[in-house]
C-alpha cells in the first residue's frame, strides 16, 4: 500500500513515515502544499494523510489535494479536538479526521478501515492455494507452517495475493509497494521477489510465484495449473542478493 503524507513539520512527517514504513506501507512525504498536490496528481496513492498545524491554513490545502487525488481516501490530522475543524475538514472532502495527539494504533486502524471501504470486498485472510496471509494479525502461512517475512516482503506478497493469477508488471509493483525514493532502474523488485521465493516456494518444493517473460510476475496455485511455455521459472540465486544499485537501500 502506498501512502502520501503532507505536512510542513518535517519532524512530525518523519515520525509518520517511519511508523507507516514499519507496518509495510510505502510512504512519500511532501513538506509543502504545492509538492503534495503535485505528488497527488502524478501518482496513484492508496491513502493520503494531511497533517495540519495551528499556525497554517491546512484546510485551504485540503480542497486542492482532494481535486488532485480524486479517489484516494484522505485523512486529516487536526491540531486540536475541535468539532468545527472536523466538520470543516469533512465538508471539504476528507474521508476521516483525527485530532492530535493521537495513538498511532488508532491511526493505523482508521487507515485500514478506509482502505477496506475503498477497495473491492476482500476478506481479511487472503489465500492462493495453501499460501495464506492474515492481514490483521500479519501472519503468513504455507499450509500449517508459519513463514517469517519482512515488512516489505509482506507488502509485496499482499499485493500479489490481492491480484491472484494476474500478471503484475515491475512498474505496477514499484508504484504500489515502493515510494518515490527508489530508483526505477534498480533491481529492487527482482531482489524482493527472489527473497519471497526463498521463503514461500523453495522450502516447500513449490513454484507459485512465477516470472512471465517480458511482462512481470504472477502468483498462482502451482498445484492446480500447468506451467506454460512463456514462464521463465524461478530467478537464479544471484538475483536474491542486492547489487551495487540496491545495496544500502531499505527493504
C-alpha positions, 0 to 999 in steps of 0.5 A: 500500500502506498501512502502520501503524507503532507505536512510542513513539520518535517519532524512530525512527517518523519515520525509518520513515515517511519511508523507507516514504513514499519507496518509495510506501507510505502510512504512519500512525504511532501513538506509543502502544499504545492509538492503534495498536490503535485505528488497527488496528481502524478501518482496513484496513492492508496491513502493520503494523510494531511497533517495540519498545524495551528499556525497554517491554513491546512484546510485551504490545502485540503480542497486542492489535494482532494481535486488532485487525488480524486479517489484516494481516501484522505485523512486529516490530522487536526491540531486540536479536538475541535468539532468545527475543524472536523466538520470543516475538514469533512465538508471539504472532502476528507474521508476521516479526521483525527485530532492530535495527539493521537495513538498511532494504533488508532491511526493505523486502524482508521487507515485500514478501515478506509482502505477496506471501504475503498477497495473491492470486498476482500476478506481479511485472510487472503489465500492462493492455494495453501499460501495464506496471509492474515492481514490483521494479525500479519501472519503468513502461512504455507499450509500449517507452517508459519513463514517469517517475512519482512515488512516489505516482503509482506507488502509485496506478497499482499499485493500479489495475493490481492491480484491472484493469477494476474500478471503484475508488471515491475512498474505496477509493483514499484508504484504500489509497494515502493515510494518515490525514493527508489530508483526505477532502474534498480533491481529492487523488485527482482531482489524482493521477489527472489527473497519471497521465493526463498521463503514461500516456494523453495522450502516447500518444493513449490513454484507459485510465484512465477516470472512471465517473460517480458511482462512481470510476475504472477502468483498462482496455485502451482498445484492446480495449473500447468506451467506454460511455455512463456514462464521463465521459472524461478530467478537464479540465486544471484538475483536474491542478493542486492547489487551495487544499485540496491545495496544500502537501500531499505527493504 
